[in-house]
């Protein structure tokens, strides 16, 4: 097994309550742009598609993605997806266009 498997196992074993407690504070500290990109990444959207959807340069999305991962203290997109699936972090589709316009 590779190291990524070992890194994500603790997140997968946590219940949603613990995930919310650990990450809700960190997630609330994200900017609007970071939050929109976090939501899109956590639901499997590719960087190039996010850039096109938000009318941003790909490098901008990559930089924001890297900053999000540092702020959350994670190293893989799998971890980001697990965090994004917890109850307090659910993607709300109707609001994504409104948030994107605020960027």
C-alpha positions as CSV (number, residue, x, y, z in Angstrom):
1,X,0.0,0.0,0.0
2,X,1.1,3.5,-0.6
3,X,1.3,6.3,1.9
4,X,-1.9,8.0,0.7
5,X,-3.9,5.0,1.8
6,X,-2.5,5.3,5.4
7,X,-3.2,9.1,5.5
8,X,-6.9,8.8,4.6
9,X,-7.8,5.8,6.8
10,X,-8.2,7.9,10.0
11,X,-10.6,10.3,8.2
12,X,-12.6,7.4,6.8
13,X,-12.9,5.8,10.3
14,X,-14.2,9.0,11.9
15,X,-17.9,9.5,12.4
16,X,-19.5,12.6,10.9
17,X,-19.8,14.3,14.3
18,X,-16.1,14.1,14.9
19,X,-15.3,15.4,11.3
20,X,-17.6,18.3,11.8
21,X,-16.0,19.2,15.2
22,X,-12.5,19.0,13.7
23,X,-13.0,20.8,10.4
24,X,-16.0,23.2,10.9
25,X,-13.7,25.9,12.4
26,X,-11.2,25.5,9.7
27,X,-13.8,25.5,7.0
28,X,-15.5,28.6,8.4
29,X,-12.1,30.4,8.0
30,X,-12.1,29.9,4.2
31,X,-12.8,32.9,2.0
32,X,-15.8,32.8,-0.4
33,X,-13.5,31.9,-3.3
34,X,-11.8,29.1,-1.3
35,X,-15.2,27.8,-0.1
36,X,-16.6,27.6,-3.7
37,X,-13.5,25.8,-5.0
38,X,-13.5,23.5,-1.9
39,X,-17.1,22.5,-2.6
40,X,-16.4,21.9,-6.3
41,X,-13.2,19.9,-5.6
42,X,-14.8,17.8,-2.9
43,X,-17.4,16.7,-5.4
44,X,-14.9,15.5,-7.9
45,X,-14.8,18.5,-10.3
46,X,-11.4,18.9,-12.1
47,X,-9.3,22.0,-11.8
48,X,-9.7,22.9,-15.4
49,X,-13.4,22.5,-15.2
50,X,-13.6,24.7,-12.1
51,X,-11.5,27.3,-13.8
52,X,-13.9,27.3,-16.8
53,X,-17.0,27.3,-14.6
54,X,-15.8,30.2,-12.4
55,X,-14.1,32.1,-15.3
56,X,-10.7,31.9,-13.6
57,X,-7.2,30.9,-14.8
58,X,-6.3,27.3,-14.1
59,X,-3.2,28.4,-12.2
60,X,-5.5,30.5,-9.9
61,X,-7.6,27.5,-9.1
62,X,-4.4,25.4,-8.4
63,X,-3.0,28.1,-6.1
64,X,-6.3,28.3,-4.2
65,X,-6.5,24.5,-4.0
66,X,-3.0,24.4,-2.5
67,X,-3.9,27.0,0.0
68,X,-7.1,25.2,1.0
69,X,-5.1,22.0,1.6
70,X,-2.6,23.8,3.8
71,X,-5.3,25.5,5.8
72,X,-7.1,22.2,6.4
73,X,-3.8,20.3,7.1
74,X,-4.5,17.7,4.4
75,X,-2.3,16.3,1.6
76,X,-4.7,14.5,-0.7
77,X,-7.9,15.2,-2.7
78,X,-9.3,12.0,-1.1
79,X,-9.1,13.6,2.3
80,X,-10.7,16.8,0.9
81,X,-13.6,14.7,-0.5
82,X,-14.1,13.0,2.8
83,X,-14.2,16.3,4.7
84,X,-16.6,17.7,2.0
85,X,-19.1,14.8,2.6
86,X,-19.7,15.5,6.3
87,X,-23.0,17.0,7.2
88,X,-21.8,20.5,8.0
89,X,-19.9,20.8,4.7
90,X,-22.5,19.7,2.2
91,X,-22.4,21.2,-1.2
92,X,-25.6,23.2,-1.9
93,X,-26.1,23.3,-5.6
94,X,-28.6,26.3,-5.8
95,X,-26.1,28.6,-4.1
96,X,-23.0,27.8,-6.1
97,X,-23.8,30.2,-9.0
98,X,-24.6,33.0,-6.5
99,X,-21.3,32.4,-4.7
100,X,-19.4,32.2,-8.0
101,X,-20.7,35.6,-8.9
102,X,-19.5,37.1,-5.7
103,X,-15.9,36.2,-6.4
